């Protein structure tokens, strides 16, 4: 995942060190040497995240953060305070100013990249939510209620798995306003407790005496029901090996022990916001059903929804100079399926293929049925090379398992795919036209293959 990062520090050497680290991980970097310059570049450059120094001569970082969060043009941009100040009151001041996270100088590389990627991922979901809600408003649906969202966050179901009394005490004090907090010290009961209900956030210690906390993380990520649940781990200071393994398993964030109250509060709030955005994305889909923008057979979005939403996604991608890719999928020899097994048999195949596509793409991707046997997946922040790999996986999944057309008949079905990445100054119609041309080539070249537009 790449992103545009605004680095703000009045010390030239620190700016250049952070720039070099971020560029080595393929981030785009913008530099600002003062608070006022940061405010100007946040508006004009539209960064995905701001790394903000606290001690600056003109405007300190706290005031810059307040102004960023007060301006509707920049309020949605995550802000990470990067500071040598480590007193708890400084972190509380940062939280009150609207900061999303903290890093202490000198910034550890693992922490730096984890914080940046986590908050960029959060902003991507928030941007998608804003676009979808804009589409919903255009269709006459109600906007979200901020007061209701805030109340739901306090009722969030949070599970803490920790056997260290000192950490438990600090977490309980930091999260004392959370009405849904559950602390589990009986580690043997952890798997059953994790699976026993829907959690908004699970906090797992990596220093448990009775078991390996990483195994609990793996348990959640291997479960289809729990795969999207945010997971935050508590790690021993300096244990980068365990942290890197945790991130490989799909953990979202971490806090270093001994637990700092302000830090864990910031991390928890960030993950709960992420979960809330996921839930809102799901709710907007349900509301869209009521407005007849869902294909009744497959449960996917239909052409009407795609036409309205894709135009906004294209406009956003062009404005931010970000990749956006369309994948068109068409069932091979579908007419023969209808001729042999009737439209009822064809409908069964359509529904099962739609289900396989939906389970194997991201929540922020748009999946729609746009014709009889034709589907489209719109992938923001995905380039042509990555989309080709995803499309090839979808084709393998389609062909690998037979389709149960009737109780007595199983049928092997293949699909073909055409892919196009949005080009400069191209509109939604042009993007789909090039993807369709690539799909035509895939059919002409023998079907059951992926062809990318040039």
PLY file of the C-alpha trace (Angstrom):
ply
format ascii 1.0
element vertex 454
property float x
property float y
property float z
element edge 453
property int vertex1
property int vertex2
end_header
0.00 0.00 0.00
1.45 3.36 -1.02
0.36 6.81 0.13
1.23 10.50 0.11
2.84 11.49 3.44
3.31 15.10 4.63
6.34 15.29 6.95
6.40 18.42 9.13
9.51 19.29 11.17
11.51 22.47 11.55
14.80 20.48 11.66
16.06 19.83 8.14
18.02 16.68 9.03
15.00 15.03 10.69
12.82 15.84 7.66
15.34 14.26 5.29
15.81 11.13 7.46
12.06 10.52 7.60
11.80 11.21 3.87
14.50 8.64 3.08
12.84 5.98 5.25
9.42 6.54 3.73
10.68 6.66 0.14
12.48 3.34 0.71
9.03 1.84 1.41
7.60 3.47 -1.77
5.64 6.25 -0.09
5.34 9.63 -1.78
6.71 12.32 0.55
5.95 16.06 0.90
8.11 18.16 3.26
7.18 21.20 5.34
9.51 23.12 7.66
6.96 25.13 9.62
3.42 24.98 10.93
2.04 27.47 8.43
3.72 25.68 5.52
2.16 22.45 6.77
-1.33 23.99 6.81
-0.88 25.30 3.26
0.43 22.00 1.89
-2.27 19.98 3.64
-4.84 21.97 1.65
-3.00 22.18 -1.66
-1.28 18.76 -1.80
-4.10 16.62 -0.28
-1.86 14.17 1.65
-3.11 10.86 3.03
-1.41 11.33 6.40
0.55 14.00 8.29
3.62 13.25 10.44
3.72 16.34 12.63
6.49 17.57 14.95
5.31 19.21 18.17
8.09 21.71 18.92
8.19 24.29 16.11
8.96 28.03 16.27
5.93 29.61 14.59
2.97 27.33 15.34
3.52 24.31 17.57
2.26 20.92 16.46
-0.73 20.98 18.79
-2.05 24.21 17.24
-1.39 22.94 13.71
-3.32 19.77 14.54
-6.26 21.79 15.95
-6.43 23.88 12.76
-6.21 20.83 10.50
-9.06 19.13 12.35
-11.16 22.32 12.38
-10.92 22.81 8.60
-13.45 20.71 6.63
-10.91 20.44 3.80
-8.35 18.68 6.03
-10.34 17.30 8.98
-10.37 13.77 7.51
-6.56 13.53 7.17
-4.95 11.38 9.94
-2.35 13.21 12.03
0.52 11.46 13.84
2.38 13.57 16.40
6.11 12.84 16.13
7.75 14.19 19.27
10.55 13.90 21.79
8.03 14.73 24.51
7.08 11.59 26.40
5.12 12.95 29.35
1.54 11.58 29.52
0.11 15.12 29.65
1.68 15.87 26.25
-0.08 12.87 24.72
-3.37 13.91 26.31
-2.92 17.41 24.85
-2.32 15.83 21.45
-5.45 13.70 21.73
-7.50 16.74 22.71
-6.10 18.58 19.68
-7.38 15.77 17.45
-4.21 13.72 16.88
-4.82 10.17 15.71
-1.56 8.66 16.94
1.91 9.28 18.39
5.51 8.43 17.56
8.45 9.17 19.84
11.74 10.42 18.39
13.83 8.74 17.17
11.10 6.81 15.37
11.53 3.03 15.27
11.10 1.79 11.69
8.62 -0.93 12.66
6.49 1.60 14.55
6.78 4.23 11.81
5.61 1.98 8.97
2.96 0.27 11.11
1.41 3.59 12.15
1.50 5.04 8.65
0.04 1.97 6.95
-2.63 1.49 9.60
-3.86 5.09 9.41
-3.68 5.20 5.62
-5.80 2.06 5.54
-8.25 3.78 7.87
-8.36 6.89 5.68
-8.95 4.76 2.56
-11.99 3.24 4.23
-13.19 6.68 5.37
-12.79 8.09 1.85
-14.77 5.16 0.47
-17.46 5.74 3.09
-17.70 9.44 2.15
-18.07 8.58 -1.54
-20.67 5.90 -0.87
-22.65 8.17 1.44
-22.52 10.87 -1.23
-23.99 8.34 -3.66
-26.62 7.36 -1.08
-27.60 11.00 -0.52
-28.01 11.46 -4.27
-30.40 8.49 -4.18
-32.36 10.03 -1.30
-30.94 7.95 1.56
-30.30 9.42 5.02
-26.75 10.46 6.06
-24.97 8.99 9.07
-25.71 10.39 12.54
-22.45 11.49 14.30
-24.09 11.41 17.76
-25.32 7.86 17.19
-21.90 6.82 15.89
-20.24 8.21 19.04
-22.71 6.38 21.29
-22.10 3.12 19.45
-18.35 3.52 19.93
-18.79 3.70 23.73
-20.89 0.52 23.56
-18.30 -1.31 21.46
-17.55 -4.91 22.47
-13.84 -4.99 23.39
-12.12 -8.18 24.54
-8.78 -7.90 26.38
-6.75 -11.11 26.75
-4.00 -10.39 29.29
-2.65 -12.11 32.42
-0.41 -9.25 33.65
-2.31 -7.43 36.47
-0.41 -4.16 35.93
-1.31 -4.01 32.23
-4.90 -4.98 32.96
-5.15 -2.14 35.50
-3.77 0.44 33.05
-6.05 -0.71 30.24
-9.12 -0.71 32.49
-8.38 2.84 33.63
-7.72 4.09 30.09
-10.91 2.50 28.74
-13.12 3.12 31.77
-15.79 4.81 29.61
-16.15 1.78 27.37
-19.30 0.02 28.51
-18.59 -3.16 26.50
-15.11 -3.88 27.90
-14.40 -7.53 28.85
-11.06 -8.52 30.43
-10.09 -12.20 30.26
-7.29 -13.51 32.47
-8.29 -17.18 32.19
-6.24 -17.86 29.08
-7.57 -21.43 28.68
-10.99 -19.92 27.99
-9.66 -17.53 25.33
-10.55 -19.52 22.15
-14.13 -20.13 23.31
-14.54 -16.51 24.41
-13.21 -15.17 21.10
-15.63 -17.36 19.16
-18.53 -16.80 21.54
-19.76 -13.46 20.16
-19.09 -10.65 17.71
-16.27 -8.38 18.92
-15.53 -4.85 17.72
-11.92 -5.11 18.90
-9.73 -7.84 20.42
-6.60 -6.88 22.37
-4.13 -9.78 22.77
-0.97 -9.82 24.86
2.11 -11.39 23.26
3.61 -12.03 26.73
1.02 -14.51 28.02
2.46 -17.19 30.29
-0.02 -19.97 29.49
-0.10 -19.74 25.68
1.36 -18.03 22.63
-0.60 -14.84 21.88
0.34 -15.14 18.22
-1.65 -18.40 18.04
-4.74 -16.56 19.20
-4.15 -13.97 16.47
-3.78 -16.75 13.91
-7.01 -18.34 15.18
-8.93 -15.14 14.44
-7.39 -14.56 11.04
-8.11 -18.15 9.96
-11.81 -17.79 10.84
-14.03 -16.39 8.10
-16.34 -14.86 10.70
-13.54 -13.15 12.68
-11.19 -12.28 9.81
-12.27 -8.63 9.66
-12.29 -8.06 13.44
-9.61 -5.49 14.39
-6.80 -6.98 16.50
-4.37 -4.97 18.64
-1.45 -6.69 20.36
0.51 -5.82 23.51
4.21 -6.34 22.88
7.35 -6.34 24.98
9.62 -3.37 24.18
12.23 -4.30 21.58
10.55 -7.55 20.54
10.46 -6.67 16.84
10.54 -10.34 15.81
7.16 -11.07 17.40
5.74 -7.79 16.10
6.72 -8.52 12.52
5.19 -11.99 12.79
2.02 -10.43 14.21
1.74 -8.08 11.24
2.31 -11.02 8.87
-0.69 -12.70 10.52
-2.84 -9.64 9.85
-2.77 -7.83 13.21
-3.86 -4.21 12.84
-1.79 -2.38 15.47
0.25 -2.75 18.66
1.09 -1.06 21.97
4.41 -1.54 23.74
4.44 -2.60 27.39
4.40 -1.09 29.98
1.06 0.22 28.72
0.68 3.99 28.48
-2.95 5.04 29.02
-3.00 7.83 26.45
-1.35 5.61 23.85
-3.71 2.68 24.22
-6.71 5.02 24.22
-5.53 6.49 20.91
-4.90 3.04 19.42
-8.26 1.68 20.56
-10.16 4.72 19.25
-8.41 4.37 15.89
-9.40 0.70 15.56
-12.97 1.34 16.71
-13.29 4.07 14.08
-12.03 1.58 11.50
-14.62 -0.96 12.64
-17.33 1.70 12.60
-16.44 2.63 9.03
-16.63 -1.05 8.06
-20.04 -1.29 9.65
-21.23 1.88 7.93
-20.07 0.55 4.58
-22.12 -2.56 5.25
-25.14 -0.47 6.30
-25.01 1.65 3.14
-25.18 -1.56 1.11
-28.29 -2.62 2.99
-29.90 0.78 2.43
-29.06 0.57 -1.23
-31.13 -2.61 -1.49
-34.19 -0.59 -0.53
-33.49 1.80 -3.40
-33.30 -1.00 -5.97
-29.60 -0.69 -6.72
-28.98 -4.36 -5.97
-29.32 -7.11 -8.52
-32.11 -9.28 -7.03
-30.70 -12.56 -8.34
-27.09 -12.33 -7.16
-27.28 -9.73 -4.39
-24.51 -7.70 -6.09
-24.80 -4.05 -7.08
-26.48 -3.48 -10.42
-25.63 -1.23 -13.36
-27.59 1.70 -11.94
-25.47 1.80 -8.79
-22.24 1.26 -10.70
-22.90 4.15 -13.10
-23.41 6.61 -10.25
-20.65 5.35 -8.00
-17.94 4.69 -10.59
-18.07 8.28 -11.85
-17.24 9.51 -8.34
-14.47 6.95 -7.88
-12.91 7.96 -11.21
-13.09 11.65 -10.31
-11.45 10.99 -6.95
-8.70 8.83 -8.46
-7.92 11.46 -11.11
-7.82 14.25 -8.52
-5.49 12.32 -6.20
-3.42 10.68 -8.98
-4.18 7.21 -7.58
-4.62 3.90 -9.41
-8.11 2.59 -10.10
-8.66 -0.65 -11.97
-11.72 -2.30 -13.50
-11.99 -6.08 -13.96
-14.73 -7.36 -16.28
-15.61 -11.05 -15.88
-17.79 -13.05 -18.26
-18.91 -16.68 -17.90
-17.65 -18.84 -20.75
-20.27 -20.65 -22.88
-23.09 -19.49 -20.62
-25.67 -19.87 -23.39
-24.95 -23.60 -23.44
-25.66 -23.75 -19.70
-29.05 -22.09 -20.21
-29.86 -24.27 -23.23
-28.99 -27.49 -21.40
-30.24 -26.83 -17.87
-32.77 -24.05 -18.43
-32.78 -20.57 -16.95
-33.17 -22.03 -13.45
-29.86 -23.85 -13.86
-28.24 -20.74 -15.27
-29.49 -18.69 -12.33
-27.86 -21.15 -9.91
-24.51 -20.69 -11.66
-24.86 -16.89 -11.64
-25.59 -16.82 -7.91
-22.71 -19.13 -7.04
-20.20 -17.21 -9.16
-21.34 -13.92 -7.61
-20.81 -15.41 -4.16
-17.29 -16.59 -5.03
-16.32 -13.19 -6.39
-17.70 -11.34 -3.37
-15.85 -13.57 -0.88
-12.51 -13.05 -2.62
-12.29 -9.27 -3.00
-11.92 -6.47 -0.45
-14.73 -4.66 1.31
-13.82 -1.38 -0.41
-14.04 -2.94 -3.89
-17.26 -2.49 -5.87
-18.69 -5.72 -7.32
-21.61 -5.44 -9.76
-23.53 -7.56 -12.23
-23.86 -5.43 -15.34
-25.27 -7.90 -17.88
-26.69 -11.37 -18.22
-23.48 -13.25 -17.36
-21.11 -10.29 -17.02
-19.68 -8.94 -13.76
-17.37 -6.04 -12.92
-15.06 -5.44 -9.97
-13.85 -1.85 -9.40
-10.63 -1.80 -7.34
-9.46 1.53 -5.89
-5.75 1.82 -4.99
-4.91 -1.26 -7.12
-2.71 -1.09 -10.20
-2.83 -3.25 -13.33
-0.24 -5.77 -12.17
-1.93 -6.45 -8.82
-5.40 -6.55 -10.43
-4.15 -9.17 -12.91
-3.08 -11.42 -10.04
-6.45 -10.95 -8.34
-8.35 -11.72 -11.56
-6.28 -14.86 -12.13
-7.14 -16.00 -8.62
-10.84 -15.40 -9.28
-10.65 -17.49 -12.46
-8.95 -20.33 -10.59
-11.56 -20.25 -7.83
-14.36 -20.33 -10.41
-12.94 -23.28 -12.34
-11.68 -25.30 -9.37
-14.98 -26.23 -7.71
-17.92 -27.61 -9.74
-21.29 -25.82 -9.59
-24.29 -27.74 -8.23
-26.85 -27.02 -10.93
-29.33 -29.58 -9.57
-29.21 -32.17 -6.80
-27.90 -34.70 -9.32
-25.82 -32.51 -11.64
-22.51 -30.76 -11.03
-21.07 -28.55 -13.75
-17.57 -27.16 -14.31
-17.68 -23.54 -15.44
-14.88 -21.18 -16.47
-14.73 -17.41 -16.85
-12.74 -14.90 -18.88
-11.53 -11.52 -17.66
-10.52 -8.19 -19.17
-8.67 -5.60 -17.08
-8.00 -1.88 -17.54
-6.34 0.67 -15.27
-7.63 4.24 -15.32
-5.55 6.49 -17.57
-4.93 10.21 -17.30
-8.04 12.28 -18.17
-10.06 9.11 -18.86
-13.71 8.93 -17.77
-15.69 5.98 -16.39
-17.08 5.04 -19.80
-13.59 4.97 -21.33
-12.28 2.76 -18.52
-15.07 0.21 -18.95
-14.74 0.36 -22.75
-11.06 -0.62 -22.61
-11.76 -3.38 -20.06
-14.50 -4.70 -22.37
-12.10 -4.72 -25.32
-9.60 -6.71 -23.23
-12.38 -9.15 -22.29
-13.24 -9.59 -25.99
-9.59 -10.49 -26.65
-9.65 -13.03 -23.79
-12.65 -14.69 -25.39
-11.06 -14.65 -28.84
-7.81 -16.14 -27.53
-9.49 -19.24 -26.12
-11.41 -18.18 -22.99
-10.62 -19.03 -19.33
-7.86 -16.43 -19.27
-7.05 -12.86 -18.19
-6.12 -10.15 -20.69
-5.00 -6.67 -19.62
-5.62 -3.58 -21.73
-2.53 -1.79 -22.94
0 1
1 2
2 3
3 4
4 5
5 6
6 7
7 8
8 9
9 10
10 11
11 12
12 13
13 14
14 15
15 16
16 17
17 18
18 19
19 20
20 21
21 22
22 23
23 24
24 25
25 26
26 27
27 28
28 29
29 30
30 31
31 32
32 33
33 34
34 35
35 36
36 37
37 38
38 39
39 40
40 41
41 42
42 43
43 44
44 45
45 46
46 47
47 48
48 49
49 50
50 51
51 52
52 53
53 54
54 55
55 56
56 57
57 58
58 59
59 60
60 61
61 62
62 63
63 64
64 65
65 66
66 67
67 68
68 69
69 70
70 71
71 72
72 73
73 74
74 75
75 76
76 77
77 78
78 79
79 80
80 81
81 82
82 83
83 84
84 85
85 86
86 87
87 88
88 89
89 90
90 91
91 92
92 93
93 94
94 95
95 96
96 97
97 98
98 99
99 100
100 101
101 102
102 103
103 104
104 105
105 106
106 107
107 108
108 109
109 110
110 111
111 112
112 113
113 114
114 115
115 116
116 117
117 118
118 119
119 120
120 121
121 122
122 123
123 124
124 125
125 126
126 127
127 128
128 129
129 130
130 131
131 132
132 133
133 134
134 135
135 136
136 137
137 138
138 139
139 140
140 141
141 142
142 143
143 144
144 145
145 146
146 147
147 148
148 149
149 150
150 151
151 152
152 153
153 154
154 155
155 156
156 157
157 158
158 159
159 160
160 161
161 162
162 163
163 164
164 165
165 166
166 167
167 168
168 169
169 170
170 171
171 172
172 173
173 174
174 175
175 176
176 177
177 178
178 179
179 180
180 181
181 182
182 183
183 184
184 185
185 186
186 187
187 188
188 189
189 190
190 191
191 192
192 193
193 194
194 195
195 196
196 197
197 198
198 199
199 200
200 201
201 202
202 203
203 204
204 205
205 206
206 207
207 208
208 209
209 210
210 211
211 212
212 213
213 214
214 215
215 216
216 217
217 218
218 219
219 220
220 221
221 222
222 223
223 224
224 225
225 226
226 227
227 228
228 229
229 230
230 231
231 232
232 233
233 234
234 235
235 236
236 237
237 238
238 239
239 240
240 241
241 242
242 243
243 244
244 245
245 246
246 247
247 248
248 249
249 250
250 251
251 252
252 253
253 254
254 255
255 256
256 257
257 258
258 259
259 260
260 261
261 262
262 263
263 264
264 265
265 266
266 267
267 268
268 269
269 270
270 271
271 272
272 273
273 274
274 275
275 276
276 277
277 278
278 279
279 280
280 281
281 282
282 283
283 284
284 285
285 286
286 287
287 288
288 289
289 290
290 291
291 292
292 293
293 294
294 295
295 296
296 297
297 298
298 299
299 300
300 301
301 302
302 303
303 304
304 305
305 306
306 307
307 308
308 309
309 310
310 311
311 312
312 313
313 314
314 315
315 316
316 317
317 318
318 319
319 320
320 321
321 322
322 323
323 324
324 325
325 326
326 327
327 328
328 329
329 330
330 331
331 332
332 333
333 334
334 335
335 336
336 337
337 338
338 339
339 340
340 341
341 342
342 343
343 344
344 345
345 346
346 347
347 348
348 349
349 350
350 351
351 352
352 353
353 354
354 355
355 356
356 357
357 358
358 359
359 360
360 361
361 362
362 363
363 364
364 365
365 366
366 367
367 368
368 369
369 370
370 371
371 372
372 373
373 374
374 375
375 376
376 377
377 378
378 379
379 380
380 381
381 382
382 383
383 384
384 385
385 386
386 387
387 388
388 389
389 390
390 391
391 392
392 393
393 394
394 395
395 396
396 397
397 398
398 399
399 400
400 401
401 402
402 403
403 404
404 405
405 406
406 407
407 408
408 409
409 410
410 411
411 412
412 413
413 414
414 415
415 416
416 417
417 418
418 419
419 420
420 421
421 422
422 423
423 424
424 425
425 426
426 427
427 428
428 429
429 430
430 431
431 432
432 433
433 434
434 435
435 436
436 437
437 438
438 439
439 440
440 441
441 442
442 443
443 444
444 445
445 446
446 447
447 448
448 449
449 450
450 451
451 452
452 453
